[in-house]
Amino acid sequence: MSLGTTPPQGAESVRSAPVAVEIHRAHKWFGDHQVLRGIDLTVAPGSVTVVIGPSGSGKSTLLRAVNHLEKLDIGHVTVGGEPIGVRHFRGRLKELAERTIRAQRSRIGFVFQHFNLFPNLTVLENVAAAPTAIGRTDREGGRALARTLLERVGLGDKAGAYPRQLSGGQQQRVAIARALALEPGVILFDEPTSALDPELVGEVLAVIKELATGGTTLIVVTHEIGFAREVADQVVFLDHGRIVEQGPPGQVLDHPREARTREFLGKVP
C-alpha cells in the first residue's frame, strides 16, 4: 500500500504528511559517560537520513531521543515543529505528561533492532494492535489495514502465523508493517538488519528502499554503506557523540573531507 492509497474499508485515513525533524544542541550522559555532545541536525521532510559510525558513537541514543525514549539532559527535538516530550515554560523545558508523550510517539514510527513483536499475537494481530488500541479504527478496520500492509511487505500469506514461526527477516518486515500501521510522518530505524543472518538482509533493505520512494521522512541507523549510498539524501557520520561529517552520500562516502571519516570507511566492508 502506498502512503497515498485509499485505506481499507472501515479504516479511517490518518496519514500524516512528511515532517521535518530538528535536533537542537543534544547532550546526553549515562552516569559520568557523555554519549551525545551537542548535536545539531536537521532532517528535511520527505528525505532519507542515514546515520553511520562505530559502535558506541551515540547513534542509537540519538535515534531514541527523537521520540523521547531517551530523555536529553540538554537540548530538545522537534518533529513537524512540535517539541517532543517537553514544552517551553517560563524560559525552560518542562517534561510533558506520559500520556501526551505517548500520543506524540504514535506519530513517529520506530523499527527496533530486535523486532519487539508480541510473541503471543499472530502477525496480523501484531500489526493491527496499535491503530485499534488508540481508537484510530475499529477491530475490523484494523485487521483490514494489517492485511494490506502485510501484502505490501510481502507477507500476506503469513497473517495467521506467530513470530516464532518466522525467519528474522520476516519478523523485521512485520515490524516495519506495524510501524506503518499508524501512518506516521517519520519512521526511525535502529540498525534494522544487524540482528539478521546475511542472506536475510536484502529482503528487509528492499522494503525500506520502497518506503524511501514514498515520501515518508526516514532516519536510518545502519552499517550498510551500500544501502546508504543508494538511498540516502544525507549521510551523517557520528563518532564519540559528535557529528564529524554530514552531507550527500557521494561526498561523505566517496569523497570524505575528514580524516576520521576516511579511517572509518576504510575499515567497513
Backbone torsions as a table, in degrees:
resi	resn	phi	psi	omega
1	MET	NA	121.1	174.2
2	SER	-73.2	161.1	-175.9
3	LEU	-69.0	-13.1	178.0
4	GLY	-101.8	5.0	-175.9
5	THR	-75.3	146.7	174.6
6	THR	-61.2	132.5	-176.4
7	PRO	-71.5	162.4	177.7
8	PRO	-60.6	154.0	178.6
9	GLN	-57.2	133.6	-179.4
10	GLY	90.7	-9.5	179.0
11	ALA	-111.2	108.3	-177.5
12	GLU	-67.0	138.9	178.9
13	SER	-71.9	124.4	178.8
14	VAL	-127.2	22.5	-173.8
15	ARG	-57.7	129.8	176.6
16	SER	-90.3	145.0	173.0
17	ALA	-69.9	151.7	174.1
18	PRO	-55.4	144.2	-174.6
19	VAL	-127.3	155.7	173.2
20	ALA	-83.6	145.0	174.5
21	VAL	-117.0	129.3	179.0
22	GLU	-127.8	126.1	177.8
23	ILE	-108.0	124.0	-172.5
24	HIS	-114.5	113.2	171.0
25	ARG	48.4	50.2	-173.6
26	ALA	-74.6	119.2	173.6
27	HIS	-123.8	138.6	177.9
28	LYS	-147.2	131.6	175.0
29	TRP	-115.8	145.0	163.4
30	PHE	-116.0	99.7	-172.4
31	GLY	65.3	-125.6	179.3
32	ASP	-88.9	-3.3	-175.8
33	HIS	-95.1	118.6	178.2
34	GLN	-88.5	120.5	-175.1
35	VAL	-95.3	-38.4	177.2
36	LEU	-120.1	136.2	-171.3
37	ARG	-126.5	66.5	172.4
38	GLY	78.0	50.5	-176.0
39	ILE	-85.7	131.0	170.3
40	ASP	-118.5	128.3	-177.8
41	LEU	-153.0	136.0	175.3
42	THR	-119.3	131.5	177.2
43	VAL	-115.9	118.7	-175.9
44	ALA	-70.8	148.2	178.2
45	PRO	-60.5	136.0	178.3
46	GLY	78.2	6.2	-177.7
47	SER	-100.6	168.4	176.7
48	VAL	-116.3	119.2	176.1
49	THR	-111.4	126.0	177.4
50	VAL	-110.1	127.4	-179.7
51	VAL	-105.6	123.5	179.3
52	ILE	-122.5	166.1	178.4
53	GLY	153.9	165.7	-179.2
54	PRO	-68.2	163.4	175.1
55	SER	-59.4	138.9	-179.8
56	GLY	83.2	8.1	-177.8
57	SER	-83.1	-9.5	179.6
58	GLY	104.1	7.8	-175.5
59	LYS	-60.6	-53.7	-177.1
60	SER	-66.5	-37.0	178.1
61	THR	-62.8	-43.0	178.3
62	LEU	-61.1	-44.2	-179.5
63	LEU	-63.1	-43.7	-178.7
64	ARG	-69.0	-21.5	176.0
65	ALA	-71.9	-24.6	-177.7
66	VAL	-62.8	-38.3	177.8
67	ASN	-108.6	18.3	171.7
68	HIS	69.1	22.1	168.5
69	LEU	-69.5	-28.0	168.6
70	GLU	-116.3	128.7	179.9
71	LYS	-88.5	125.4	178.3
72	LEU	-70.3	144.7	175.3
73	ASP	-81.8	-33.5	173.9
74	ILE	-137.8	143.2	177.9
75	GLY	93.9	178.1	179.1
76	HIS	-157.6	171.2	-179.0
77	VAL	-123.4	139.2	171.5
78	THR	-119.4	141.2	176.0
79	VAL	-125.4	119.0	-174.9
80	GLY	61.1	30.7	179.3
81	GLY	83.6	-3.0	-177.3
82	GLU	-102.3	124.2	175.7
83	PRO	-60.7	136.8	-177.1
84	ILE	-100.4	121.2	176.0
85	GLY	84.3	-9.5	-176.7
86	VAL	-142.7	166.3	169.8
87	ARG	-140.6	156.2	177.7
88	HIS	-80.1	126.7	-178.6
89	PHE	-142.4	111.6	178.8
90	ARG	52.6	45.8	175.1
91	GLY	81.1	3.9	179.9
92	ARG	-129.4	165.4	176.6
93	LEU	-94.8	127.4	-179.2
94	LYS	-116.8	135.2	-179.6
95	GLU	-63.9	135.9	176.1
96	LEU	-79.5	163.3	174.0
97	ALA	-64.3	147.0	-176.8
98	GLU	-58.3	-35.7	179.1
99	ARG	-62.1	-40.2	178.8
100	THR	-68.3	-39.7	178.4
101	ILE	-63.4	-41.0	178.1
102	ARG	-61.3	-39.2	177.9
103	ALA	-64.0	-39.5	176.9
104	GLN	-64.4	-42.6	-178.7
105	ARG	-63.5	-27.9	-179.5
106	SER	-66.2	-14.4	178.0
107	ARG	-100.6	4.8	-179.2
108	ILE	-127.5	106.6	179.4
109	GLY	-71.5	148.8	179.7
110	PHE	-140.9	124.4	176.3
111	VAL	-112.3	117.9	-172.5
112	PHE	-88.3	162.6	179.7
113	GLN	-63.1	-39.5	-174.2
114	HIS	-110.2	33.1	167.8
115	PHE	72.5	-53.2	178.2
116	ASN	57.3	38.0	175.2
117	LEU	-80.8	156.1	175.8
118	PHE	-79.4	114.8	-173.4
119	PRO	-67.9	-24.0	-177.2
120	ASN	-90.0	0.8	178.2
121	LEU	-109.8	148.7	173.4
122	THR	-68.4	168.5	176.8
123	VAL	-56.5	-46.6	179.3
124	LEU	-59.6	-45.1	-178.3
125	GLU	-66.8	-35.1	176.5
126	ASN	-60.1	-42.3	-177.1
127	VAL	-75.6	-36.8	-176.4
128	ALA	-79.2	-17.0	-169.0
129	ALA	-59.5	-50.3	-171.8
130	ALA	-66.4	-53.1	-179.0
131	PRO	-61.3	-29.6	177.5
132	THR	-73.5	-43.0	-175.8
133	ALA	-63.7	-35.4	-177.2
134	ILE	-94.4	6.1	172.2
135	GLY	82.0	18.1	177.9
136	ARG	-76.9	-20.2	178.0
137	THR	-155.9	164.5	175.8
138	ASP	-84.0	180.0	-174.2
139	ARG	-59.9	-46.3	-178.2
140	GLU	-68.7	-38.2	177.1
141	GLY	-63.5	-40.2	178.3
142	GLY	-63.7	-40.1	179.6
143	ARG	-69.2	-37.5	177.6
144	ALA	-65.2	-42.9	177.2
145	LEU	-61.7	-44.2	-179.2
146	ALA	-60.3	-42.7	179.2
147	ARG	-61.0	-42.0	179.5
148	THR	-63.1	-43.0	-178.6
149	LEU	-70.3	-35.6	177.2
150	LEU	-66.2	-37.5	173.7
151	GLU	-61.8	-40.0	-177.8
152	ARG	-62.4	-37.0	-179.4
153	VAL	-95.0	12.7	173.6
154	GLY	79.4	24.5	-177.2
155	LEU	-127.4	29.6	-179.4
156	GLY	-60.4	-26.2	-178.6
157	ASP	-86.3	1.2	-176.9
158	LYS	-110.4	13.8	-173.5
159	ALA	-56.9	-37.2	-176.5
160	GLY	-90.8	-0.3	-179.1
161	ALA	-79.7	161.7	173.8
162	TYR	-102.4	154.5	-177.0
163	PRO	-50.4	-38.2	-177.5
164	ARG	-65.1	-16.6	-179.2
165	GLN	-91.1	1.2	-176.6
166	LEU	-109.5	155.2	170.3
167	SER	-71.1	167.4	177.6
168	GLY	-60.0	-40.5	178.7
169	GLY	-64.4	-38.8	177.1
170	GLN	-66.9	-40.9	177.9
171	GLN	-61.2	-39.6	-179.4
172	GLN	-69.6	-33.1	175.5
173	ARG	-68.3	-34.3	172.5
174	VAL	-62.9	-41.3	179.3
175	ALA	-62.1	-37.1	177.1
176	ILE	-67.2	-42.8	176.7
177	ALA	-60.5	-40.1	178.6
178	ARG	-62.6	-41.8	178.0
179	ALA	-63.2	-36.3	-179.9
180	LEU	-72.0	-20.2	-173.1
181	ALA	-62.7	-26.8	177.0
182	LEU	-92.8	4.2	177.2
183	GLU	46.0	60.0	-176.0
184	PRO	-76.1	162.0	175.8
185	GLY	-82.6	-17.3	178.1
186	VAL	-143.8	141.7	176.0
187	ILE	-125.4	133.3	179.6
188	LEU	-105.7	134.0	178.7
189	PHE	-121.1	118.6	-179.3
190	ASP	-102.7	94.6	-179.6
191	GLU	45.7	61.4	-170.4
192	PRO	-67.4	-13.2	-179.3
193	THR	-113.7	-0.9	-171.9
194	SER	-70.9	-21.4	179.7
195	ALA	-93.7	6.9	-174.3
196	LEU	-101.9	150.7	168.7
197	ASP	-63.6	147.3	-174.8
198	PRO	-52.6	-36.9	-176.4
199	GLU	-72.6	-9.9	-179.6
200	LEU	-99.8	-8.1	-175.3
201	VAL	-62.8	-42.8	-174.0
202	GLY	-59.9	-38.0	-176.7
203	GLU	-67.6	-32.4	178.3
204	VAL	-76.3	-43.6	179.2
205	LEU	-62.2	-33.3	179.0
206	ALA	-63.3	-38.9	178.5
207	VAL	-66.4	-42.3	-179.9
208	ILE	-65.9	-38.2	177.5
209	LYS	-60.9	-39.5	178.0
210	GLU	-63.6	-40.2	177.2
211	LEU	-62.8	-36.6	-176.9
212	ALA	-62.7	-23.0	179.2
213	THR	-88.8	-4.8	-172.3
214	GLY	-97.5	-2.0	174.5
215	GLY	95.5	-5.4	176.6
216	THR	-74.0	142.3	176.1
217	THR	-72.3	124.9	-178.8
218	LEU	-121.2	136.1	168.6
219	ILE	-123.3	120.3	-171.7
220	VAL	-124.1	119.4	169.9
221	VAL	-91.5	123.2	-175.1
222	THR	-158.5	160.4	170.6
223	HIS	-103.1	3.8	-177.3
224	GLU	-84.3	91.8	-174.6
225	ILE	-67.7	-37.4	177.9
226	GLY	-61.7	-40.8	176.4
227	PHE	-62.0	-44.5	179.1
228	ALA	-60.5	-42.1	-179.3
229	ARG	-63.7	-36.7	-175.1
230	GLU	-80.5	-35.0	-166.4
231	VAL	-111.2	-31.9	-168.9
232	ALA	-69.7	144.2	165.2
233	ASP	-86.2	-36.1	172.6
234	GLN	-140.5	146.6	176.1
235	VAL	-115.0	134.3	179.1
236	VAL	-117.5	121.9	176.3
237	PHE	-100.5	118.7	-176.3
238	LEU	-109.8	138.1	176.1
239	ASP	-150.9	131.5	-178.9
240	HIS	50.4	41.0	173.9
241	GLY	75.9	12.2	179.6
242	ARG	-128.5	150.6	171.7
243	ILE	-80.1	114.8	179.0
244	VAL	-83.7	-38.1	-176.4
245	GLU	-158.9	144.7	174.6
246	GLN	-150.5	153.2	180.0
247	GLY	159.5	-170.8	178.0
248	PRO	-61.9	151.8	-177.9
249	PRO	-59.0	-34.5	179.0
250	GLY	-62.4	-30.1	178.2
251	GLN	-83.3	-53.7	-173.2
252	VAL	-68.0	-41.5	-173.7
253	LEU	-88.1	-33.5	-175.1
254	ASP	-103.3	-27.1	-179.5
255	HIS	-138.7	57.9	-177.2
256	PRO	-63.3	142.3	-179.5
257	ARG	-86.3	-27.9	-172.7
258	GLU	-96.9	139.8	179.8
259	ALA	-61.4	-37.1	-179.0
260	ARG	-66.0	-36.6	176.6
261	THR	-64.7	-44.8	179.4
262	ARG	-61.8	-40.5	179.4
263	GLU	-62.0	-46.0	-179.8
264	PHE	-62.6	-50.1	-177.3
265	LEU	-63.7	-29.4	178.5
266	GLY	-67.4	-18.1	-179.5
267	LYS	-102.2	-4.6	-178.0
268	VAL	-92.6	128.9	179.8
269	PRO	-58.4	NA	NA
